[in-house]
C-alpha cells in the first residue's frame, strides 16, 4: 500500500462519515419541516443511495434516539482525532456530545415505567428515593422524576462540565424540587439505607472504582431496594469489537463478563440477581439490565 492507496481508503471512509451526518441532518430537518429545498432534496438523494431501504416513518422518540446516537458517534470520533493523547478516562468537554449522551439515557426511566406496570418490585423501587450515579447532564434523573411523580432523585458525578449542564437542566425542568445534583465521588458514598433504587452505569467507570464503590452502593440501598446496572450486548468480533473497546476506554470504562458482575454484586450481599431486556436503543442494541435486590 502507498500514499495513493491510503488516500483512496480515507476518502471512502470519509464518505461514510459524511453519509452518517446526512442521515442525522435529514432526521433533524424532517422533524421540523425546515431546511433549504435544494439541500433537503440532496440529503434525500444521498439516503436513497446509502440505505438499502426507504427511510421509515419514525416516532419522535425513535427519531430522537437515532439522532442522538449519530451525534455521539461523530462527536466521539472528533474527540479521538483532536485529542489522541488523552488516556482511558471520561474527559469530554463538548456540550453537544455530553447532552446527546445524556438524552439517549432518557429511554431507561420510560422503560422502568412500563416495567413497573407489570412488576411490583420495580414499582416499589421507584416510589421513594432514586440515586443516579454518574448523573451526567441529568437527562435520566429529570426523566425519572417525570415518569414517577412521587420519586425523589439524587444525582452524583465528579465531571464539572456535565454537572454545570445538569444544574441548568434541573432548574429548567418542572421537577427541580425533587431532583438534587451533587459533585460527589461514588467511592465516598456514605448514606446507609437511603435509596429504594440505584442506577450504576459501570460502563463509564474503571474496574477499580466499581469494585471500591460497590460496598457503599449496596449499603445505601434500603431493604428490598434494587441496584440496576445497564449491560450493552458485546459487539461482533473483529473491527466492531475493536471500535467498541476504543469507545469504552475513551469513556473511562472497563470490560466485565456477566459472571464477573454477578459475582461482584452477590459477594456484596445482593440477591435475586437477574438480567432483563433494556429499552430498544440504537446505541445499545440487544442491551440488558442487571437487577439485584438488597435482602
Secondary structure, 3 states (H helix, E strand, C coil): CCHHHHHHHHHHHHHHHHHHHHHHHHHHHHHHCCCCHHHHHHHHHHHHHHCCCCCCCCCHHHHHHHHHHHHHHHHHHHHHHHCCCCCCCCCCCCHHHHHHHHHHCHHHHHHHHHHHCCCHHHHHHCCCEEEEECCCCCHHHHHHHHHCCCCEEEEEECCHHHHHHHHHHHHHCCCCCCEEEEECCHHHCCCCCCEEEEEECHHHCCHHHHHHHHHHHHHHEEEEEEEEEEECCCCCCCHHHHHHHHHHHHCCCCCCCHHHHHHHHHHCCEEEEEEEECCCCHHHCCCEEEEEEEC
